[in-house]
Amino acid sequence: MIDVMYFAWLRERIGAPKEEIETSADTVAELVEELKARSEAHALAFSDMSAVRVAVDQELTEMDAPLANVREVAFFPPMTGG
């Protein structure tokens, strides 16, 4: 099981701050494809991946990051400075 966390507008579109997911995905990108298939809300939230960043076990990473032994995946929009 992996805890999948959603932040900002991703949380609003999906309607939940987190989900516990059982997945067969090997990478974050494969997990995203599984999530998109869960509901229309998920598909909408992940429709523009250029506007989504990911952290695996609280480390920023890329979509090709492996999920072996991962406990948490977090999705959020890009950070802006100010």
C-alpha positions as CSV (number, residue, x, y, z in Angstrom):
1,M,0.0,0.0,0.0
2,I,1.1,3.5,-0.8
3,D,-0.2,6.7,0.7
4,V,-0.9,9.1,-2.2
5,M,-1.2,12.8,-1.1
6,Y,-2.7,15.6,-3.1
7,F,-2.1,19.3,-2.5
8,A,-3.6,22.6,-3.7
9,W,-5.8,22.4,-6.8
10,L,-5.1,18.7,-7.2
11,R,-6.7,18.0,-3.8
12,E,-9.7,20.2,-4.8
13,R,-10.2,18.4,-8.2
14,I,-9.9,14.9,-6.7
15,G,-11.9,15.9,-3.6
16,A,-9.6,14.3,-1.0
17,P,-6.3,15.2,0.6
18,K,-5.0,11.6,0.4
19,E,-5.8,8.0,-0.6
20,E,-4.3,4.7,0.3
21,I,-3.6,2.9,-2.9
22,E,-2.7,-0.7,-3.7
23,T,-0.8,-0.5,-7.0
24,S,1.1,-2.7,-9.4
25,A,2.9,0.3,-10.9
26,D,6.7,0.2,-11.1
27,T,7.1,4.0,-11.6
28,V,5.4,7.2,-10.7
29,A,4.3,7.6,-14.3
30,E,2.6,4.2,-14.2
31,L,0.9,5.2,-10.9
32,V,-0.4,8.3,-12.6
33,E,-2.0,6.2,-15.4
34,E,-3.7,4.0,-12.8
35,L,-4.9,7.1,-10.9
36,K,-6.3,8.6,-14.1
37,A,-8.4,5.5,-14.6
38,R,-9.9,5.7,-11.1
39,S,-12.4,8.5,-11.9
40,E,-13.1,11.5,-14.1
41,A,-11.9,13.7,-11.3
42,H,-8.5,12.0,-11.2
43,A,-8.3,12.1,-15.0
44,L,-9.0,15.9,-14.9
45,A,-6.4,16.5,-12.1
46,F,-3.7,14.7,-14.0
47,S,-4.7,15.9,-17.5
48,D,-1.7,18.4,-17.7
49,M,1.3,16.7,-16.2
50,S,3.5,19.8,-17.0
51,A,1.6,21.5,-14.1
52,V,2.2,18.7,-11.6
53,R,5.3,18.0,-9.5
54,V,5.9,14.8,-7.5
55,A,7.7,13.8,-4.3
56,V,8.4,10.2,-3.3
57,D,8.9,9.6,0.4
58,Q,9.3,13.4,0.8
59,E,12.0,13.8,-1.8
60,L,11.4,15.7,-5.1
61,T,11.7,13.4,-8.0
62,E,10.7,12.8,-11.6
63,M,7.9,10.8,-13.1
64,D,10.2,7.9,-14.0
65,A,11.1,7.4,-10.3
66,P,10.7,3.7,-9.1
67,L,8.1,2.9,-6.5
68,A,9.8,-0.2,-5.0
69,N,9.5,0.0,-1.2
70,V,7.9,3.5,-1.4
71,R,5.5,4.5,1.4
72,E,4.3,7.9,0.2
73,V,3.8,9.7,-3.1
74,A,2.8,13.4,-3.1
75,F,1.5,15.4,-6.1
76,F,1.4,19.2,-6.1
77,P,1.6,22.2,-8.4
78,P,5.0,23.8,-9.1
79,M,6.2,26.1,-6.3
80,T,6.5,29.8,-6.9
81,G,8.8,32.1,-5.1
82,G,7.8,35.4,-3.7
